[in-house]
Amino acid sequence: MNKIFILVLILIACKAEAQTSALAIADSLYAVGEYSEAIKKLEAISNKNESLHLKLAKYQASKGDPKQALQHYKIILEQNPDKVLTALNYGKLLKKTGGMLEKADSLFATLSENYPSNANFKYERGLIKEKMQDSTALDYFQRALLSEPSHAGSLYKIAKERLRQSKYKQAENLCQRGLKKHPQNTALRSILAQTFSASQQFEKAIPEYQKLLDSGKENEFILLKLGSAYYHTNKLPEAISVYKKSLQYEDKNSATHFSLGKLYTRTGDLDKSETHLLMAILIKDQSVDAEYFSLGLTYKLQKKYKKALEYFEKALDEDPDNERALYERAIAADNYFEDHETVLNYYRAYLNKYEVNGNEGMVYLTKSRINDIREKVIQEEKQEKAEALSNG
């Protein structure tokens, strides 16, 4: 008996050691981005515990397979429904997964009922309502603030809306309240800076934009806003420096070159002014494909399909790689021409170029429409034959 007992212990130890080794290998594979291989290692382990299901959920989500990840969260919650953090992660993943918003909303509604003082659950419901384009989203952000007055996410959402509504004082107060508790929150600071700009308080806006740059949040948007603030406060050398820096992000920004042209005129550097103003005009002249495309969409919405075709063609002349213009041209042709073969040629032109690497939605719709037209042609041919036989 002792020998058997010892043998069992050895087998258990070996099994535990093998499982530990498999976990370590899986973690290493995951760390270098080999998600599929890491998942295989974990799935090979029998008697999966809660920790293993959590890892699998994390790995599946990273791999881009949220539905599989959701299954692992579901298994954990079925066994342990009181796992609040797991429920939170499950709800967040539901929110990100297509077609799961109602289920996510229901989950966070239950969590809010069970934990009425928890601001995050109300905030998550607000994010879901926002995705659903439900006008009550802001109400849930307000409810979150009732539970936690300094909840950064909710303060940001409400302040952003107040800025959009031009309620600048409210937006400023909300941002200041949040930054008092969360001084490193760049989202709130960005809204505060934009609020100062929108309300023409440029002297106040400048240090806020500068703090964003100092925190590593440099981008073209922030630089252009800071450049504008310097411009409006007559700090011309600073404005020039910032606008020039923004060209490192987008050197074909016509508006930026135009601003630099005006600034150099004011500082008396006419050669540089001429260079930037000519560049602004040149870029604007080269960027008319966007204007042509927009006109095409406008005519399409007005059901002036011949005009729409004309402007989609012009957009493609300017930019032959404008995938959306090529697709919209086929839609306009479908509505304008009666001849099926002509319409099919427009759709084929799109597929010939973008079937492999194009937008999945547009490729799918194009193929579906081609099949519909072919079916229609077959039905019409059958009808013609039947009529010919009856007349004969």
N, C-alpha and C positions, 0 to 999 in steps of 0.2 A: 504493500500500500504506500509506503514511504517513497519508493522509487517512482510509482505512478504519480504521486502528489508532486514530487520534485520535477518530473517530466512536464507536468501540466504548467507548473510555474515557469519553467524554461521556455515553453511554447508561448505562454502569455507575454513573457519578457521580450522574446524575439519578435512577436507580432507588434508589440508596442514600439520596439526599436525601429521596425520596418516602417510603421506608420509615421513615426517622428522623422525618419529619413525622407519619406515621400513628401511630407509637409515642407521640409526644408528645401527640397528640390523644386517643389511647386512655387514656393516663395521666390526662389532665385530666378525661375523662369518668368514669373510675373514681373519681377523687378526689371528685367531686360525687354519687356514687351512681348514675350512669347506666351500670350494669353491662352491660346488653344492647347498648347502642350501642358501648361500649368493646370488647366481644367481637367485634362485627361488624367494627370497624376492624382488629382483629388477625387475624381469620379471612380478611380480604381480602388479606392479605400472602402472597405465594407464597414458596416455599423457606423454610419455617419452621425456625429454628434452635432450639437447646436453650433459650435465653433466652426466646424467644417462646412455646414450649410451657409454660415455667414461669409466664409471665404469664397465659396462657390458663387454666392450672390454678387459679391464684389467683383470677382473675376469675370463673370458673365456680363455684368454691366459694363466693365471696361472693354470687353471684347465687342460690345455693341449688340448684345443679345439680351435686351431687357426682359423679354417674356420668360426666358429660362431663369434669369435672376429673380424675377417675381415669384416663381414657383418655390425657390428655396426660402425666400422670406415667408411665404405662405405656410410652408411646412413648420417653420419655427413657431409662428404665431398660432397655428392650430394646436401645437403641443404646449406653448406657453403664451397665452393671450395677453398676459400682463407685461410683456416685454415692450416697454414704451419706446425705447430708442430704436428697436427693430421695427416697430410699427411706424415710427417717424420716417425711417429710411425707406420702408416699403411704400409709404404714401408719396414720398418725394419721387420715387422711381415710377410709380403709377402716373404721377403728374407729367413726367417726361415722356411716357410711352403713349403712342398714338391711340386714340379711342378709349382711353382709360380715365378721362377727366371726371366723369360722373362717379366712378368707383373711388377715385382719390378724394373727391369732395365728401362722399359718404363716410369714408374712413376718418377724415379729419373732423367731420361733424361729430362722430362718435367720440373721438379723442377729446374734443372740446367739451362735450357733455361730461365726460369722466374726469376731466382735469380743467375745470372752468377758469382757473387762475393762470393757466399756461398761455402766454401771449403768442408763442410760436405756432400753435395749432390754428389760432385765428388768422395769423399772418399767412400761413400756408393756404388757408381757404380763400383769402384775398387774392393770392397769386393764381389759384385755380380759377376763380371767378373772372379774373383779368384775362386769362387764356381763353375762357369761354365767351369773352366779350360781354360779360354780364355787368350791368351798371352798378350792382351792389358791391363790387370789389372794394371800393373805397370804404364802405361801411365796415367791412371786416378789418381793414387796416386801422380804422378808428377804434374798433372793439379791442384790438391788440394793444393799442395805446392806453386804453382804460385799465388793462391788466398790468401793463408795463410802460409807464409814461416815457421812458427813454429807449424804447425798442427801435433800434437803428433802421431796420428794414422798412418798418411802417412809417417812420418819420420821413424817410427818403421818398416813399411812394406818394405820400400826401403832399409833401413839399413840392415834388415834381409837378403834381397836378395843380397846386396853387400857382406855381410859376406859369404853367400853361394857361391858366385862367387870368393871368396878369394880376394876381393878388399877392403883390410882392412883399408886403409887410408880413403877411401870414407865412409865406414861404421862408422868409428870413428868420422869423422867430422859431419855426420848426427846425430849421437847420442848426441854429445856434443852440437850441435845447439838446439836440442830438450830439453836437460836437463837444458840448460841455462834458458829456459822459463818455463819448467816443471820439477823442481828438484826432485819432489817426484814420477816421472813416473818410476815405477820399470821395465816395459817392455823394455823401452829404456836403462835403466841401465844394465839390463841383457844382451842385445845385445852388449853393450859396453864392459862389462866384458868378454864375450865370444870372442869378437874381439881381445882383448888384449891376451887372452889365445891362440887363433888360430895363432896369429902373434908372439908368443913366448915372449910377453912382460908381463911376469908373475908378476913382481914387481908392475906394474900398475894394473894388474887384481885383485890382492889381496884386496886392499881397496874397489874396486867396489863390489866384492862378499860380503865383510863384511858389506857394506852399505845395501845390499839386506837382509842380515840376520838381521841387526838392525831394518829394516822396517817391520819385521815379515814375510818375504818371505822364511823362511827356508823350504827346501825340500831336498830330496836325491840328485837331480841333482846339485843344487847349492853347497851342501856340497862336493860332489865328485869333482866338478870343483875347489873349493877352496883348497881341499886337494891336488889335482894335482899341483896347483900353488905353494903351500907351498913346496911340494916335489921337484919341479923343481928349487926352490930358496934355497934349502938345509935347509929349516926350518923344520927339522925332527920331533921334539916334537909337533909342531903345526899341522903338517900333520897327525901324528898319532891320535891326539885328534879329528881332524875333521873327519877322516875316521871312527874312532870308533863311533862317533856320527851318521854317515850316516847308520851304521848297525842297528840303532834303527828303521829306515824306512824299510830296507830290509836286514835281517840278513843272507840271503842265496845268497848274491851277491858274486859269485866266484872271480870276478875281484877285489873287495874291500878287501877280505881276502888275495888275492895274493899280493896286494899293501902293506897291513899291514905286511905280512910276510917279504917282502923285506925291509921295513922300520925298523922292529925290528932287522933284521940281521945287518943293518948298525949302529944301536944304541947299538948292542952287547947283546940284550936280546934274546938269542937263543931259550929258552924254548917257549917264546911267538911267536917267528918266526916260530918254528916247528908247533905249534898249528894252526896258521893261514894258513900256507902253506898246511898242511894236510886237513884242512877244505876246502880250495880252491879246492883241488883235489877231495875230497869226494863229494862236491856239484856239481862239473863239471861232475863227473861220474853219479850222480843221475839225472842230467838234460838233458839226451840225448834224451828224447822224442821230444824235439823241433828240434834237429838235424835230428832224424828219420822222423819226420813229414815234414820237409823241403825237405828231400830227396824224400819222397813220392810225394810231389807236383812237384818236378823237373821231376821225371820219368813220372808223369801224363802229364805234358806239352810236354814231348818228345814222348807221346803216347806209352810208355813202361808200359802198364797197369798191367802186371803181376808183374813187379818190384815195381810199385807203391803200389799194394795190399800188397806186402811183407813188405814194410816199414811203411805203415799205420798200419799194424798189430803189428809191433814192437813198434810203438809209443803208441798204445793202451795197449800193454803189460807193458810199462813203466808207462803210465798214463791212466787207464781205463775211467777216466772222461773227456778225451779230446774230446769234442763234435764235433769239426771240423774234427778231424781225423776219427771219426766214420762215419760222413757224407761223407767225401772224399773217404773213403773206399768203400762205396756204389756206388759212381760215377765211381770209377775205376772198380769195379765188373761189373757194367752196361756196360762198354765199353769192358770188357775182356770176360765175359761169354756169350754164346749164349742161354743157357737155361733160360727161363723167370722166372721159379719158384726159381732158384738159386739167380737170381738178386733180385727178390722180397724179399727173405729172408734177404738179406743185408739191403735193405731199411727198412724192418720191424724191424730189430735189432736197427736201429737208432730211429725209431718212438717209439718203446717200451720204450726207455729210455728217450727221449726228447720231446715227443709230447706235454706234458703239460707245461714244464718249459724251453723248448729249444729256440734257436734262431728262431724268427718268420719267417724270410725269408727262412731259410733252411728247417723248418718244412713244409712250404707252397710248396716249390719246390719238396720236397720228396713226399708229398701227390699227387701233380700233376703228378709226374713221375709214381707213382704206378697206378694211374687211366689210364694213357696213355698205360702202359704195359698191364693192364687188358683189355683195349679196343682192343689192338693189338692181344691178345690171342683169344678174342671172334671172331674177324675178320678172324683170321687164321683158327679157328675151323669151321666157316661158309664156308670158301673157301674149306677146306678139304672135308666137307660134300657134297658141290656142285660138286666137282671133282669126289667123290666116286659115286654119283648118275649118273653123265654123263658117267662114265666108266662102271657102272652097266647096 
